[in-house]
Amino acid sequence: MIKNATKNVIEVKELTKRFGTFTAVDHISFTVKQGEIFGFLGANGAGKTTAMRMLCGLSKPTSGNGLVADYDIATQPEHVKRHIGYMSQKFSLYEDLKVWENMRLFGGIYGLKDKEIAQKTDKILQELGFETERDTLVRALPLGWKQKLAFSVSIFHEPQIVFLDEPTGGVDPVARRRFWELIYHAADRGITVFVTTHYMDEAEYCDRVSIMVDGRIEALGTPKELRTRFHAASMDEVFQQLARKAKRQSD
């Protein structure tokens, strides 16, 4: 459920990114509300990774406008970075550090004070059931545990928005479902979750879904709305119908 139906924390209008003569992202427009779980989907080459990099302040748009957490992605990228969380599809924690050391490190990077870091570390370890793994090297954790820890670290500083890029890649279905429970919990606290995934069953968990094809947004709505619009039994069927229109092969 969308917890705040009035406040937009992401506003994108005619956002475009070109590399020479190639248009990777082609005049996309959408909004995302506070506490919403927003699925950002597209086949390889659709442009979603390029779009996400712009929203995170990592790549400057060629044209168009974008506000993330009330900051302009083109002129205030450092402000954007301070008010978001990010978890990449490649495991982003330090495997040669202990669990608590990773949490302390990232808490410091986010500018939290030592006392607050210690308190939040204890709280998160308890919530995850990781108390006995406090001194375990991250490399020794199962993949599903690593992903849960990485997500918890990405929202350690209570950002307005967290961007998740293929967060459950390679994780078994049971671990994926448990990971999504963490996403729901974050959304319940008002954190907006902007997530890309190749698993179409996960698209069903989102409040709304956007599907990109060749740099453009070809569909946007709730999973139910999209299934109805495309006369499909599942989001996988919706995705396949749209993906067949794609002409590109890679981002």
Secondary structure, 3 states (H helix, E strand, C coil): CCCCCCCEEEEEEEEEEEECCEEEEEEEEEEEECCCEEEEEECCCCCHHHHHHHHCCCCCCCEEEEEECCEECCCCHHHHHHCEEEECCCCCCCCCCEHHHHHHHHHHHCCCCHHHHHHHHHHHHHHHCCHHHCCCEHHHCCHHHHHHHHHHHHCCCCCCEEEEECCCCCCCHHHHHHHHHHHHHHHHCCCEEEEECCCHHHHCCCCEEEEEECCEEEEEECHHHHHHHCCCCCHHHHHHHHHCCCCCCCC
